[in-house]
């Protein structure tokens, strides 16, 4: 599948995403998609979501201009 996040130096919890094998990446994706409409039950995913700052990590996305527009729309109250 295509990704909008570059695979270089991305930290998921305490691990670098580059260092994870394909099985670990699949488990991580399944954790994210499991019960997607409900609050997460996984502490590691919850911690990453609480600590992640979109503006600080903007350079990790392939289309930085789209992220900037998203942040602008969010700040204006469109989302």
N, C-alpha and C positions, 0 to 999 in steps of 0.2 A: 504494500500500500504506500501511497505517497505521504509525505510528511511535510508540515510547514515549519518544523523546527530542525535546525541544523544538528547533526549528530556529533558535534565536537564540543567537548568539555561541558556537557549538561549533567548536573547533579540531580539524582533522584534519591532523596533521603541522604544517605551517606555515600552512595555509590555513584561513580561516573557512568553515564549512559553508554559511553564508548566501551567500557570494560565489561558490560553485561553481554551475555550470550543471547541468542535468539529466543531460547526458552524463557529466560528471565524477562525479556522484553514482552513476550506474549503474556506471561503471568501478570505483569504490570498493566498491560492494556486490558486484560480481563478484569482486574481489580477496579480499574477506572470505569468500565462499562457495566459491571455487576450492580444491579439495583440502581441504575442511572438516575431515576426520578426520585430517589430517596437519599437522605443524608448518608454519607459514607460510614462504613463500619470498620474501616482499616485505619489504624492510627498513623502508619507511615504516610499514607496518601493524604490524610487530614493535615499532618504537620507540614508537608510540602505545600499544600494549598494555602495554608495560613501564612507561611513564610515567603511565598513567591510574590515578587514585585514586578509587575509587567513593564513598568517604565525603566527599571534598572536592567532588566533582561531583554530589552527590545532588540539588541544586536544579535540575539540567538535565533531570530526568525528569518526566514528567507525573504519575505516581503515586508521590510521595515516600514514602508510607507502605508501599508494596510493597517499595521499595528498602531501607527501614529494616528490614522484616521479613526480607528476604533476608540482609542483613548480620548481623542477630542470629542467624539460623539457621546461617549460615556460621561465625560465631564459636563457636557451641555445638557445632559438628562434625556437623551434620545433612547437610551437603553434601559 
